[in-house]
């Protein structure tokens, strides 16, 4: 059996990052990685504008204005947002202006409406102003040429706002990693179908597909198959060329119905390793086939998820070039006990909160799913641990 670290190293040594790109609309870009640098093509705002409703004036025209001694100016124009008044504001005149309106030539400040009598043809001002008061200057947010998005950046909603503000409607992004997923087992029934005697519903298929999508992958192939070597071989042969990595669940142990070993032989896949020194998920099996990684996970739900989290996530990270997919490791203090001995390195579902580590009240068996709800970390228990006690410091992988 390989150590987890050696298994990861072995897998990653077979993988090259995917360099495919595609042009998408900016609303489709969130969560993707930019494949180009983007510079602002214009100033933002693109003109001097008013941040409020009021009057654009020359500040010198209302020097000394007060409640007791207001200054009165004639109103020359009304400027709404989205309109443009092309004349120059003359001394002794004001222009009523709305929020977002363009500051007219000649004006050097804006007086908010509340500091006037809100006049129509003439308006009284009750407070003096300084040049540039209440003006959002051209380029105040962004200057033309400013680098606003760097190649390799994971795009968030804020980037979309900035891109839209400079007029970009489309963006070149890295293509999503294309994942194939196949679960095997004669006992498996798809949700929505009648559940026969001795059958169980297929949870792995949907749990793993959902997790892969959460991490930014595109699940292009999703299948359920019987424990049949020919059927599984046919699916993999047909679908793998359209994927960057192919995962299976089930059939990796030593029973008569554990078919993935003969599947790899039939495919003439290059086997990398079988079994990793950890629980759950020891019998994980990996290979390369048509230059694609083929990762065969355990059939037990939590074992399958553990294998995917520990081995699949580094693969997705390297393929995509997105380091944020990788785990972060932290330490915490046990708020509950786990008395079971761990002769082999073990990973336990947990909730990490305020430096404390809590265990789910549900079962921690490999087939249990309920204990995954609310789980945001895995406790990395070293081999030989006699059991975890309240107050023990532990190392965690944040999920």
HELIX and SHEET records of a PDB file:
HELIX    1   1 UNK A    4  UNK A   12  1                                   9    
HELIX    2   2 UNK A   26  UNK A   28  5                                   3    
HELIX    3   3 UNK A   59  UNK A   62  5                                   4    
HELIX    4   4 UNK A  113  UNK A  115  5                                   3    
HELIX    5   5 UNK A  157  UNK A  165  1                                   9    
HELIX    6   6 UNK A  204  UNK A  214  1                                  11    
HELIX    7   7 UNK A  229  UNK A  239  1                                  11    
HELIX    8   8 UNK A  240  UNK A  242  5                                   3    
HELIX    9   9 UNK A  260  UNK A  267  1                                   8    
HELIX   10  10 UNK A  301  UNK A  307  1                                   7    
HELIX   11  11 UNK A  308  UNK A  312  3                                   5    
HELIX   12  12 UNK A  313  UNK A  320  1                                   8    
HELIX   13  13 UNK A  323  UNK A  325  5                                   3    
HELIX   14  14 UNK A  370  UNK A  372  5                                   3    
SHEET    1   A 2 UNK A  21  UNK A  25  0                                        
SHEET    2   A 2 UNK A 170  UNK A 174 -1                                        
SHEET    1   B 2 UNK A  38  UNK A  39  0                                        
SHEET    2   B 2 UNK A 147  UNK A 149 -1                                        
SHEET    1   C 2 UNK A  49  UNK A  50  0                                        
SHEET    2   C 2 UNK A 135  UNK A 136 -1                                        
SHEET    1   D 5 UNK A 109  UNK A 112  0                                        
SHEET    2   D 5 UNK A  54  UNK A  57 -1                                        
SHEET    3   D 5 UNK A  93  UNK A  97 -1                                        
SHEET    4   D 5 UNK A  71  UNK A  79  1                                        
SHEET    5   D 5 UNK A 122  UNK A 125 -1                                        
SHEET    1   E 6 UNK A 218  UNK A 225  0                                        
SHEET    2   E 6 UNK A 178  UNK A 184  1                                        
SHEET    3   E 6 UNK A 245  UNK A 249  1                                        
SHEET    4   E 6 UNK A 292  UNK A 297  1                                        
SHEET    5   E 6 UNK A 285  UNK A 289 -1                                        
SHEET    6   E 6 UNK A 270  UNK A 274 -1                                        
SHEET    1   F 2 UNK A 188  UNK A 189  0                                        
SHEET    2   F 2 UNK A 200  UNK A 201  1                                        
SHEET    1   G 6 UNK A 328  UNK A 334  0                                        
SHEET    2   G 6 UNK A 356  UNK A 358  1                                        
SHEET    3   G 6 UNK A 346  UNK A 353 -1                                        
SHEET    4   G 6 UNK A 377  UNK A 381 -1                                        
SHEET    5   G 6 UNK A 393  UNK A 398 -1                                        
SHEET    6   G 6 UNK A 328  UNK A 334 -1                                        
END                                                                             
